[in-house]
Amino acid sequence: MIKKIFGLIWQYLRRLDKTLLFLTLGVCAYSVTVLYSLVINSQTQSITNAALDYTDYRTQALAALLGILASLVIAAWDYRKFSKLWFIYFPLMIGLTCLTFTSLGMSGLEGADDRAWLAIGGFTVQPAEFLKLAFILSFAYHCHKTKDFFNNPLNVITLCIHGAVPIGLVMLQGDDGTALVFAAMFVMMLFAAGISWKYILGAGILSPIAVWFMWSHYLQPVHKNRILSIINPEKYGTADSLYQTNLAKIALGSGQVRGKGLFGGDYSYVPVSHNDFIFSYYGQTLGFIGCLALVILLAMICLRILGNSLRSGDTLGRIICVGVFAYLFVQSVLNIGMVMGVTPVIGITLPFASAGGSSMLTSTVAIGLVMSVHFHSAKYDTLFAKKR
């Protein structure tokens, strides 16, 4: 009996993507440590406009722990089986997201124009974060099940409707940053599934019309000004449109090469530096070296996910990995670009780094989906089938 148990453990460890697991553990430990520093320093200095306490640090640590434990369980669960349960979790997440339009809905940050959070008891939850996971699984399964007639016009229409539902919902919430991430996941997963070049060409032709429509009929003046101020700050930049960006850039550069240290430095004030602008705090405390370390960790995680997509034994696994890659990569680029002043301020978190249980839990569980694809890849299925 004991021998059998040890055999199962050994088999589990052999199949587990230990490289991706260690990278995730590393970035989570890094994140929790820096957030702890921010909480401690905010007690004596005005670093951020949020009233931080030990609850924020503990929530981050607990979410990381639960997410990693969940990812270890998910890794052993065949992704081909739980993707078939899309009819349970996708409508459930859509329903939770719709609840944000009721009296339970609230804004995540004071003064923000989005309504993307739910107040449940003493906790706040952002359903759109978990909707990302549901969308990745359900859309990957949709693409996989229709692979024999994938480029049929009617099927492409149904795929577009599938993608439009979460994008439209989060846009209605006013959370344009998350909507952009959903759009990126939708496009990259379509590419991975083998969308025909004819549709790509058609989308390219129609994209200027779509951009014009969004600019003329959807974006508010404040949003337009944020975009224009990035393109031409001298002409369009105002104190309001560049306020957060300018403070973030000053803070980011103030740490120079090695930073001011995690504790006891003279830190600059940046609004929501614990959340959307957490990267500026890395620059202050740990300097260029600390920022580079975080970027390298995130890049290695993304590259490992892409590697797993190439090694996947089927279309479903490949598309799931690409969806997770799109989520983490695009969100990281947008957030870091926002802090550096090369992308507009759109209110989006940095995966693994920004404070927030919903964001941390989603990021770590997403890693579990990729580890499941690795765990059940054709190489291991064939190897252990021969042993049995």
C-alpha positions in Angstrom: 0.0 0.0 0.0 2.8 2.4 1.0 4.7 1.5 -2.1 1.7 2.2 -4.3 1.2 5.6 -2.7 4.9 6.5 -3.2 4.5 5.3 -6.8 1.6 7.6 -7.4 3.5 10.5 -5.9 6.5 9.8 -8.0 4.4 9.6 -11.1 2.7 12.9 -10.2 6.0 14.6 -9.7 7.4 13.3 -13.0 4.5 14.6 -15.0 4.2 17.9 -13.2 5.7 21.0 -14.9 8.1 21.8 -12.1 9.8 24.6 -14.0 6.5 26.5 -14.3 5.6 25.8 -10.7 8.9 27.1 -9.4 8.6 30.3 -11.5 5.1 30.9 -10.2 6.2 30.3 -6.6 9.1 32.7 -7.2 6.9 35.5 -8.6 4.3 35.0 -5.8 6.9 35.2 -3.1 8.4 38.3 -4.7 5.0 39.9 -4.9 3.9 39.2 -1.3 7.3 40.5 0.0 7.0 43.8 -1.9 3.4 44.3 -0.9 4.3 43.7 2.7 6.9 46.4 2.3 4.3 48.7 0.9 1.9 48.1 3.7 4.6 48.7 6.4 5.8 51.9 4.7 2.3 53.3 4.1 1.8 53.4 7.9 4.4 56.2 8.2 4.4 57.8 4.7 1.8 58.9 2.2 2.8 56.5 -0.6 -0.7 55.7 -1.9 -4.2 57.1 -1.6 -5.5 53.8 -0.2 -5.7 53.0 3.5 -3.5 49.9 3.6 -3.2 47.5 6.5 -2.1 44.0 7.2 -5.3 42.6 5.8 -4.1 43.6 2.3 -0.9 41.7 2.7 -2.5 38.7 4.3 -5.2 38.5 1.5 -2.5 38.5 -1.1 -0.5 35.8 0.7 -3.7 33.7 1.2 -4.8 34.1 -2.4 -1.4 33.0 -3.6 -1.3 30.0 -1.3 -4.9 28.9 -2.3 -4.2 29.5 -6.0 -1.0 27.4 -6.0 -2.7 24.6 -4.1 -5.6 24.7 -6.5 -3.2 24.7 -9.5 -1.5 21.5 -8.1 -4.9 19.8 -7.9 -6.0 21.1 -11.4 -2.7 19.9 -12.9 -3.7 16.3 -12.1 -7.2 16.8 -13.4 -7.5 16.2 -17.2 -8.2 19.5 -18.9 -10.2 17.6 -21.5 -12.7 16.6 -18.9 -13.3 19.8 -17.1 -13.4 21.8 -20.3 -16.6 19.8 -21.1 -18.2 21.3 -18.1 -18.3 24.8 -19.7 -22.1 24.8 -19.5 -21.8 25.0 -15.7 -19.0 27.5 -15.0 -19.3 29.8 -18.1 -23.0 30.8 -17.4 -22.2 31.0 -13.7 -19.4 33.5 -14.2 -21.6 35.4 -16.7 -24.3 35.5 -14.0 -21.9 36.8 -11.3 -20.6 39.5 -13.7 -24.2 40.6 -14.4 -24.7 41.0 -10.6 -22.4 43.9 -10.7 -25.2 45.9 -12.3 -27.4 45.3 -9.3 -27.2 46.9 -5.8 -24.4 44.4 -5.0 -22.2 46.1 -7.6 -19.6 48.7 -6.6 -16.5 50.4 -7.9 -13.1 48.9 -6.9 -11.5 52.3 -6.4 -12.8 55.5 -5.0 -13.5 57.9 -7.9 -13.2 55.2 -10.6 -15.9 55.1 -13.3 -16.2 51.3 -13.5 -18.6 49.1 -11.6 -16.8 45.8 -11.7 -16.9 44.5 -8.1 -19.3 42.7 -5.9 -19.7 43.4 -2.2 -20.3 40.0 -0.5 -20.3 40.1 3.3 -17.1 41.7 4.3 -15.3 40.8 1.1 -15.1 42.4 -2.4 -14.8 40.1 -5.5 -14.2 41.0 -9.1 -16.2 38.4 -11.2 -14.5 39.4 -14.4 -11.3 38.0 -13.2 -12.8 34.5 -12.8 -14.7 35.0 -16.1 -11.3 35.1 -17.8 -10.7 31.5 -16.8 -14.2 30.4 -17.8 -13.8 32.1 -21.1 -10.4 30.5 -21.8 -11.8 27.0 -21.1 -15.2 27.4 -22.8 -13.8 29.2 -25.9 -11.0 26.7 -26.3 -13.5 23.9 -26.1 -15.8 25.6 -28.6 -12.9 25.9 -31.1 -11.8 22.3 -30.5 -15.3 20.8 -31.0 -15.8 22.7 -34.2 -12.3 22.1 -35.7 -13.7 20.0 -38.6 -15.8 23.0 -39.8 -14.0 25.7 -38.0 -13.8 28.2 -40.8 -17.5 27.7 -41.8 -19.0 31.3 -41.8 -21.9 30.2 -39.5 -19.4 28.8 -37.0 -17.2 31.9 -37.2 -20.3 34.0 -36.3 -21.0 31.8 -33.3 -17.4 32.1 -32.2 -17.6 35.9 -32.5 -20.8 35.9 -30.4 -19.0 33.7 -27.8 -16.2 36.3 -27.6 -18.5 39.3 -27.7 -20.5 38.3 -24.6 -17.7 38.8 -22.0 -16.2 41.7 -23.9 -19.5 43.5 -24.0 -20.3 42.8 -20.4 -17.1 44.3 -19.0 -17.4 47.3 -21.4 -20.8 47.9 -19.9 -19.2 47.8 -16.5 -16.9 50.6 -17.7 -13.8 48.3 -17.3 -12.2 49.0 -20.7 -8.8 47.6 -19.6 -10.3 44.2 -18.9 -12.4 44.3 -22.1 -9.1 44.9 -24.0 -7.6 41.8 -22.4 -10.6 39.7 -23.3 -10.4 40.9 -26.9 -6.7 40.0 -27.0 -7.5 36.5 -25.7 -10.2 36.1 -28.3 -8.0 37.1 -31.2 -4.9 35.0 -30.1 -7.0 31.9 -29.4 -8.7 32.2 -32.9 -5.2 32.4 -34.4 -4.1 29.3 -32.5 -7.2 27.5 -33.6 -6.4 28.1 -37.3 -8.7 30.9 -38.4 -8.6 31.4 -42.2 -6.6 34.3 -43.6 -9.7 35.5 -45.4 -11.3 36.4 -42.1 -8.1 38.0 -40.9 -8.0 40.1 -44.1 -11.7 41.0 -43.6 -11.1 42.0 -40.0 -8.1 44.1 -41.1 -10.3 46.0 -43.6 -13.1 46.6 -41.2 -10.9 47.5 -38.2 -10.5 51.3 -39.2 -14.3 51.5 -39.2 -14.5 49.8 -35.8 -11.9 52.2 -34.4 -13.7 55.2 -35.8 -17.0 54.0 -34.3 -15.4 53.4 -30.9 -13.7 56.8 -31.0 -16.9 58.6 -32.1 -19.6 56.8 -30.1 -18.1 55.0 -27.2 -15.0 56.7 -25.7 -15.6 59.5 -23.3 -13.6 62.8 -23.6 -11.5 61.7 -20.6 -10.6 58.5 -22.3 -9.8 60.2 -25.6 -7.6 62.7 -23.8 -5.6 59.9 -22.1 -4.9 58.3 -25.5 -4.0 61.6 -27.2 -1.8 62.7 -24.3 0.3 59.5 -24.8 0.7 60.1 -28.5 1.4 63.9 -28.2 1.9 64.9 -24.6 3.0 68.5 -25.5 -0.2 69.2 -27.4 -2.8 67.2 -25.6 -1.3 66.5 -22.2 -3.0 68.2 -19.2 -2.4 68.1 -15.5 -5.4 65.8 -15.1 -4.7 63.4 -18.0 -1.0 62.9 -17.1 -1.3 63.3 -13.3 -0.9 59.6 -12.4 1.5 58.8 -15.2 3.9 61.6 -14.3 3.9 60.7 -10.6 4.4 57.0 -11.6 7.4 57.8 -13.9 9.0 60.0 -11.2 8.6 57.3 -8.6 9.8 54.6 -11.1 13.0 56.5 -11.9 13.7 57.6 -8.3 15.0 54.2 -7.3 17.7 54.4 -10.0 19.7 51.2 -10.3 19.4 49.5 -6.9 16.4 51.3 -5.4 15.8 52.9 -2.0 15.3 49.6 -0.2 12.2 47.8 0.9 12.0 49.5 4.3 12.7 53.0 5.6 13.3 54.9 2.4 12.0 58.3 1.4 9.3 57.2 -1.1 7.3 59.2 -3.6 3.5 59.4 -3.6 1.6 57.5 -6.4 -2.2 57.0 -6.4 -3.1 53.3 -6.2 0.5 52.3 -6.1 -0.5 49.0 -4.4 -2.7 48.1 -7.4 -2.6 49.5 -10.9 0.7 51.3 -10.3 2.5 48.7 -8.3 5.4 48.6 -10.8 6.3 52.1 -9.9 6.8 50.9 -6.3 9.1 48.2 -7.5 11.1 50.9 -9.2 11.3 53.0 -6.0 12.3 50.2 -3.6 14.3 47.9 -5.8 15.3 50.1 -8.7 16.1 49.0 -12.2 17.4 45.6 -10.9 14.2 44.8 -9.1 12.0 45.8 -12.0 14.1 43.8 -14.4 13.8 40.8 -12.1 10.0 41.0 -12.1 9.9 41.4 -15.9 12.2 38.4 -16.4 10.1 36.3 -14.1 6.9 37.2 -16.0 8.6 36.7 -19.4 9.9 33.3 -18.4 6.4 32.3 -17.3 4.9 33.4 -20.6 7.6 31.7 -22.6 7.1 28.5 -20.6 3.4 28.6 -21.3 4.0 29.0 -25.0 6.4 26.1 -24.9 3.6 24.0 -23.3 1.3 25.0 -26.1 3.7 23.7 -28.7 4.2 20.4 -26.8 0.4 19.9 -26.3 -0.9 16.7 -27.8 -4.2 18.2 -29.1 -5.8 21.4 -30.3 -7.7 21.9 -27.1 -4.6 22.0 -24.9 -2.8 24.3 -27.4 -5.6 26.8 -27.4 -5.9 26.8 -23.6 -2.2 27.6 -23.2 -2.4 30.4 -25.8 -5.4 31.8 -24.0 -3.5 31.9 -20.7 -0.5 33.3 -22.4 -2.6 36.1 -24.0 -4.1 37.0 -20.6 -0.8 37.2 -18.7 1.3 38.7 -21.5 -1.1 41.4 -22.7 -2.1 42.5 -19.2 1.5 42.7 -18.1 2.5 44.8 -21.2 -0.5 47.1 -20.8 0.2 47.6 -17.0 3.9 48.2 -17.3 3.4 50.4 -20.3 0.8 52.4 -18.4 3.4 53.1 -15.6 6.1 54.0 -18.1 3.8 56.3 -20.0 3.7 54.4 -23.3 0.2 53.1 -23.0 -2.9 55.0 -21.7 -4.1 54.7 -18.1 -6.9 52.1 -18.4 -7.0 50.7 -14.8 -5.6 47.2 -15.2 -3.6 45.1 -12.7 -0.2 43.5 -13.1 -0.6 39.7 -12.8 0.9 38.2 -9.7 2.1 41.7 -8.5 -0.9 44.0 -8.0 -2.7 43.8 -4.6 -6.0 41.9 -4.8 -7.1 38.4 -4.0 -9.2 38.0 -7.2 -6.3 39.0 -9.4 -3.8 36.8 -7.6 -6.2 33.8 -7.5 -7.0 34.0 -11.2 -3.3 34.3 -12.2 -2.3 31.2 -10.2 -5.2 29.1 -11.2 -4.5 30.0 -14.8 -1.1 28.5 -14.3 -2.8 25.3 -13.1 -4.7 25.0 -16.4 -1.4 25.1 -18.3 0.2 22.6 -15.9 -2.8 20.3 -16.6 -2.0 20.5 -20.3 1.6 19.6 -19.6 0.6 16.8 -17.2 -1.7 15.2 -19.7 0.5 15.8 -22.8 0.8 13.0 -25.4 4.4 12.3 -24.2 3.3 11.4 -20.7 0.1 9.7 -21.7 2.0 7.4 -24.0 4.9 6.8 -21.5 2.7 5.8 -18.6 0.2 3.9 -20.8 3.1 1.6 -21.8 4.1 1.0 -18.1 0.5 0.0 -17.3 
